[in-house]
Amino acid sequence: MFFPRVLFKQVIVGSSLGPSTQQEHKSPPGRRRNKSKLGCRECKAKRVKCDEAYPTCKRCQRHGLVCSSAPRLTQWQVETPWLSLQPKTHVNPRLLQYWLEKVSQSSVIDPENNPFSFPLLEHIAQSPALLHAIQSVSASHEQYFPAKTPILALEERGKAIACLRKEMNQIQRASYTHLLTIMLLALAQIADSDPKDYGKQHLFGARAVINSMLRDTSTSTTNDPVVRLCLGIYLYWDMCSSFLVDTCEPQDLNLFNISLAVHRMGDWHHPIYGTCSRLLLIIANVGRYCRQVHDMPHNRNQAQEAILEAQLRTWAASPPNPDLGHLYEAFRKHGLVFLYRSRAHAQRGYATDPDVTEAQESLIRQYAEETVRHLLLIPGSSCLLNFQSLPLLAAGSELTESNHFLRDEVRGRLRAIYSLNRLPANLMALQLVEELWDARDSGTPSFWLSHTLQKDWRLLLT
């Protein structure tokens, strides 16, 4: 699916339509601003000038602070068809525009080719559920998803759920708007203060939608750009959550049809992650297997491990730019670290050759360091920053005390990701990695998955 590439221009907040209205900003020639206009709250509280770098200003980065800098405001150089949305859809112009120009831009690798921003307007006009879900996320995002969800966000979430039920009863065939609405409802739920809730029911709902879409296994189905877009959304979601699902839960997942569709999709460029669809499926399967082995070590399947390892080792792609190449390598090696650490965890209590154990630990440390280094080669201002939380936690937790530089960089990255997407799970991931480092330094290293499950935390790190 191709979405028109539209250029952006820098803008500042205007006043004609409320807080989110945009106007072009032109500074008088020859004059320099002495005060920060869009500075973060931390710099304003200290009454110091902020350099307004996004997502983390230099002062906050230097002092190891979480930065609350404002997203860069942009405006597409196209006519926004606001009036095409009928009044009956209950549009909140401020929240909708906040989504279109800010929130949605952090969900893709190329903001100029973003199906979740202005191209979404035609779907919003047909789906009140999607509109209310968007407005709910926007209402919480602009306040950094506070522990006490804003009343407006709760009201919009309730409307989205009610409208979604009605729409699914009216339209039996699963659609793009259904999946996107479910995904946004999950996002709103995982941002709540309960670390035990990773939006399982929404994930299972998304699985049902995908299973329905892929029921017809003909080539025409997987050639449909909308089906591919939906499948890619689900693949990324599944990769981030497969290890969170309890092994006793019914999976309700048709892996054969999904694998077939991914194979047919090939290197189709998805706006969320690019051309690594098959890699995401492999890592999701690694997550499912590792959770199974964690819960039932006696069910370890060495043949399945060998298949997953071979798939990760042989996977290759031709990314369109070096930054995506670094992200893909980080994902791939994160999968290997996850698999090897799970194997080592399952071997505890069994007699093993010390030399083999040491070689395995050395390989885990090597791949963990390489994973983190690949992520750090991606600029902190890149759109790809938003896709690094999970490998930063999993690989970062393996860093030893001698890797103090990389540890500091992991801390800074997780804070920057939180400043970008504002999801509290990223700050909780930072807390987890600090606890795991303390345990490792004291001589009692812990598997990050075990640690999170022992704390009864089910963090969806997207």
Secondary structure, DSSP 8 states (H G I E B T S, - for coil): -------EEEEEE-STTSTT-EEE----TT----S-SS--HHHHHTT------SSS-HHHHHHT---------EEESS---GGGS-GGG---HHHHHHHHHTGGGGGSS-TTS-TTSGGGHHHHTT-HHHHHHHHHHHHHHTTT--SS--HHHHHHHHHHHHHHHHHHHH--S--HHHHHHHHHHHHHHHTSS-TT---HHHHHHHHHHHHHHTSS-SHHHHT-HHHHHHHHHHHHHHHHHGGGS-TTS-----HHHHHHHHHHHTT--BTTTBS-HHHHHHHHHHHHHHHHHHH-GGG--HHHHHHHHHHHHH-----SSHHHHHHHHHHHHHHHHHHHHHHHHHTTTS---HHHHHHHHHHHHHHHHHHHHHHHTS-TTSGGGGG-HHHHHHHHTT--GGGHHHHHHHHHHHHHHHHHH--THHHHHHHHHHHHHHHHHTT----HHHHHHHTT------
